[in-house]
């Protein structure tokens, strides 16, 4: 900044009223979520959760089938 001039284009700092409202709404939502300590789960977290649920269901069946065969409930 030389002689009080920073030689930047100030036209890029202009925001429409609708854009300013949108930014304010998003900032308020982010502030509230941060205050609650809430974080949105990512797609990777959803995918890993679904995989672990499927793995748990498969594990229950893997353990239950031999017991049910021994009890004579399931054939073969």
C-alpha positions in Angstrom: 0.0 0.0 0.0 1.8 3.1 -1.3 0.4 6.6 -0.6 -2.9 5.1 0.7 -3.6 3.3 -2.6 -3.5 -0.5 -2.7 -4.1 -0.7 -6.5 -6.7 -3.4 -6.2 -9.9 -3.8 -8.2 -12.8 -2.9 -5.8 -15.4 -4.0 -8.3 -14.9 -7.6 -7.2 -16.1 -6.7 -3.7 -19.6 -5.8 -4.8 -22.2 -8.3 -3.7 -25.8 -8.3 -4.7 -28.4 -8.0 -1.9 -29.7 -11.5 -2.6 -26.1 -12.9 -2.5 -25.5 -11.1 0.8 -28.7 -12.6 2.3 -27.6 -16.1 1.1 -24.2 -15.6 2.6 -25.7 -14.4 5.9 -28.1 -17.4 6.1 -25.3 -19.9 5.4 -23.0 -18.2 8.0 -25.8 -18.3 10.6 -26.5 -21.9 9.9 -22.8 -22.8 10.1 -22.5 -20.8 13.4 -25.4 -22.6 15.0 -24.1 -26.0 13.9 -20.7 -25.1 15.3 -22.2 -23.9 18.6 -24.0 -27.3 18.9 -20.8 -29.2 18.0 -22.7 -30.8 15.1 -20.8 -31.9 12.0 -22.4 -33.2 8.9 -21.3 -36.7 8.0 -19.4 -37.1 4.7 -20.2 -39.5 2.0 -17.3 -41.6 3.0 -18.6 -41.9 6.5 -22.0 -42.9 5.2 -20.4 -45.6 3.0 -18.3 -46.9 5.9 -21.3 -47.1 8.2 -23.3 -49.0 5.6 -20.4 -51.4 5.2 -20.1 -52.0 8.9 -23.9 -52.6 9.3 -23.8 -55.2 6.4 -20.8 -56.8 8.1 -22.6 -57.0 11.4 -25.7 -58.6 9.8 -23.5 -61.1 8.0 -21.7 -61.9 11.3 -25.0 -62.6 13.1 -26.1 -65.0 10.3 -22.7 -66.7 10.3 -23.0 -67.3 14.0 -26.7 -68.2 14.1 -26.8 -70.8 11.3 -24.6 -73.4 12.9 -26.5 -73.1 16.1 -29.9 -73.4 14.3 -28.6 -76.5 12.4 -27.5 -78.1 15.7 -30.9 -77.4 17.1 -32.5 -78.9 14.0 -34.4 -75.7 13.1 -32.5 -75.2 9.8 -32.3 -78.2 7.5 -29.3 -80.1 6.1 
